[in-house]
Amino acid sequence: MSNKKENKRLLSLDVLRGITVAGMILVNHCEGETFTPLKHSNWNGMTPCDLVFPFFLYIMGISTYLSLRKYQFKWSATVARKIAKRTILIFLIGLGINWLSNVCDGDWGWSNLRIMAVLQRIALCYCAVSLLALFVNHKYSLHIVFGLLVIYTVILLTGNGYAPDDTNIAARIDYALLGKSHLYTHTPIDPEGLLGTISAIAHTLIGFWCGRAMMKSETTNEKVMTFLLAGAVLVFGGYLLSYGLPLNKSIWSPSFVLMTCGLASLLQGILMYSIDIQKRSQWTTPFLIFGVNPLFLYVLSETMSIAFWKTGINSLLYDGIHAIVTNDCWASLCFALTNVIICGIVGWWLYKRKIFIKI
């Protein structure tokens, strides 16, 4: 084991990001009946499908630390423009995807436009954590995480926060501030609603803290131990907390934050050990393709899905696959993988030409 300080780019960070984005595309494009691990939990509980978005927020927290570190975490006009531009761009792209979906249903207006969604939550979490990184001493990061989760817990416990209906405080806040017509329509609780953004910010801030702890470690071996230790503590804490506050993605419960951040940290440590120390990187290229253009490929997958649905390509593709793969669940998986592969081909073209689209 080397004791020399190592500053080179860690391949495993891009690989984890790529695994996460490919996973997001996979679970978003299952068609019809599919395997349980590829479905979100109905309410309390957690499936592998529920891990992909939390993993992305966690790795975004790490990336935010690495990005702002280049500016010594000092406020400037350049940094302000960078944060504002990225926040607004990601939020507006998310709104644009929602509007495009409505247009394909024949609704060109704004009265039924869903305001919050995955990209919008990403934008808000990025903005909040970036501002905290610039204006608050980093040694208080975990204090802020603790404070946010305590406040959120109190709100949940006093506001019927685990009710799967419109009496839930999360639903009531969204109805009051956004309006029912601007929310997710498939469940009473918008899974990317305003209230859950509190704990999602804490979630991203945990990733930020892990990024800071990683960079303070002198060697890659120490970085691995940092991730593994943090992961073990977070998973154990999330498990204990789940007895009083069950795991729940829809409300982004505090136990869900700790458990998913812990699992992401453990996976990052394992990948770092395998890829950056053991140099077992032969298998990583497919995930690097997604990892270096993550948000672009995610946006591509969402717009492609809408376009395919509007033109009838989705039905033709699924029916063609189902004619060969007669089992519903396997046909659904093959269909989802086809979408991942199509996005991967675009990503491979960009990767080979060293084109990295920043969103």
Rosetta blueprint (number, residue, H / E / L):
1 M L
2 S L
3 N L
4 K L
5 K L
6 E L
7 N L
8 K L
9 R L
10 L L
11 L H
12 S H
13 L H
14 D H
15 V H
16 L H
17 R H
18 G H
19 I H
20 T H
21 V H
22 A H
23 G H
24 M H
25 I H
26 L H
27 V H
28 N H
29 H L
30 C L
31 E L
32 G L
33 E L
34 T L
35 F L
36 T H
37 P H
38 L H
39 K L
40 H L
41 S L
42 N L
43 W L
44 N E
45 G L
46 M L
47 T L
48 P H
49 C H
50 D H
51 L H
52 V H
53 F H
54 P H
55 F H
56 F H
57 L H
58 Y H
59 I H
60 M H
61 G H
62 I H
63 S H
64 T H
65 Y H
66 L H
67 S H
68 L H
69 R H
70 K L
71 Y L
72 Q L
73 F L
74 K L
75 W L
76 S L
77 A H
78 T H
79 V H
80 A H
81 R H
82 K H
83 I H
84 A H
85 K H
86 R H
87 T H
88 I H
89 L H
90 I H
91 F H
92 L H
93 I H
94 G H
95 L H
96 G H
97 I H
98 N H
99 W H
100 L H
101 S H
102 N H
103 V H
104 C H
105 D L
106 G L
107 D L
108 W L
109 G L
110 W L
111 S L
112 N L
113 L L
114 R L
115 I L
116 M L
117 A L
118 V H
119 L H
120 Q H
121 R H
122 I H
123 A H
124 L H
125 C H
126 Y H
127 C H
128 A H
129 V H
130 S H
131 L H
132 L H
133 A H
134 L H
135 F H
136 V L
137 N L
138 H H
139 K H
140 Y H
141 S H
142 L H
143 H H
144 I H
145 V H
146 F H
147 G H
148 L H
149 L H
150 V H
151 I H
152 Y H
153 T H
154 V H
155 I H
156 L H
157 L H
158 T H
159 G L
160 N L
161 G L
162 Y L
163 A L
164 P L
165 D L
166 D L
167 T L
168 N L
169 I H
170 A H
171 A H
172 R H
173 I H
174 D H
175 Y H
176 A H
177 L H
178 L L
179 G L
180 K H
181 S H
182 H H
183 L L
184 Y L
185 T L
186 H L
187 T L
188 P L
189 I L
190 D L
191 P L
192 E L
193 G L
194 L L
195 L L
196 G H
197 T H
198 I H
199 S H
200 A H
201 I H
202 A H
203 H H
204 T H
205 L H
206 I H
207 G H
208 F H
209 W H
210 C H
211 G H
212 R H
213 A H
214 M H
215 M H
216 K H
217 S L
218 E L
219 T L
220 T H
221 N H
222 E H
223 K H
224 V H
225 M H
226 T H
227 F H
228 L H
229 L H
230 A H
231 G H
232 A H
233 V H
234 L H
235 V H
236 F H
237 G H
238 G H
239 Y H
240 L H
241 L H
242 S L
243 Y L
244 G L
245 L L
246 P L
247 L L
248 N E
249 K L
250 S L
251 I L
252 W L
253 S L
254 P H
255 S H
256 F H
257 V H
258 L H
259 M H
260 T H
261 C H
262 G H
263 L H
264 A H
265 S H
266 L H
267 L H
268 Q H
269 G H
270 I H
271 L H
272 M H
273 Y H
274 S H
275 I H
276 D H
277 I H
278 Q L
279 K L
280 R L
281 S L
282 Q L
283 W L
284 T L
285 T H
286 P H
287 F H
288 L H
289 I H
290 F H
291 G H
292 V L
293 N L
294 P H
295 L H
296 F H
297 L H
298 Y H
299 V H
300 L H
301 S H
302 E H
303 T H
304 M H
305 S H
306 I H
307 A H
308 F H
309 W H
310 K H
311 T H
312 G L
313 I H
314 N H
315 S H
316 L H
317 L H
318 Y H
319 D H
320 G H
321 I H
322 H H
323 A H
324 I H
325 V L
326 T L
327 N L
328 D H
329 C H
330 W H
331 A H
332 S H
333 L H
334 C H
335 F H
336 A H
337 L H
338 T H
339 N H
340 V H
341 I H
342 I H
343 C H
344 G H
345 I H
346 V H
347 G H
348 W H
349 W H
350 L H
351 Y H
352 K H
353 R L
354 K L
355 I L
356 F L
357 I L
358 K L
359 I L
